[in-house]
Amino acid sequence: MVLTSETYNLTTVPSRLLTCQRHPLNKICLMKIHPDATHAQSITAYGPGWVKVGTERIEGSVVISSGGERFAWNCSAFEELTEAHFTQLAELDTEIVIFGSGNRLRFPPAQLSRSLIERQIGMETMDSQAACRTYSVLVAEGRKVAVALLLEVGA
């Protein structure tokens, strides 16, 4: 399955140009739908073993942050994760890290995320596709967030 999307913001705009006798304020409320404006990197599509950031397709594990950082995360399997991988995440200027654990939900041992805990950075774990969706929502809200996606080789 390949998901491509664009997010939209729904705004209710009262209009004084159109009036209605049945409306208590004698006006009709119109709805305006427009794309969300964000300057952060957003995940526009994903599939097994890859994500798309803007128009660029990325294969392999990657870290993306709303602050503009993006780098390869040198890990191709859940079993390869070390404390050093999470220390990289703790060094980002973020309030929360979304950890995409691959094709299925798996929680890393607590000692691996010690550096995040020490810096009081929250971490949420979910499968990588759910992590992509969650990151996109938090970026659209203007949050300081990073997503670490474990994109397993041969997935």
Helices and strands as residue ranges (DSSP letters): E 3-4, E 8-15, E 28-35, E 43-47, E 50-53, E 56-59, E 62-65, E 70-72, G 78-80, H 83-90, E 96-100, G 110-113, H 114-118, E 122-126, H 128-140, E 145-149
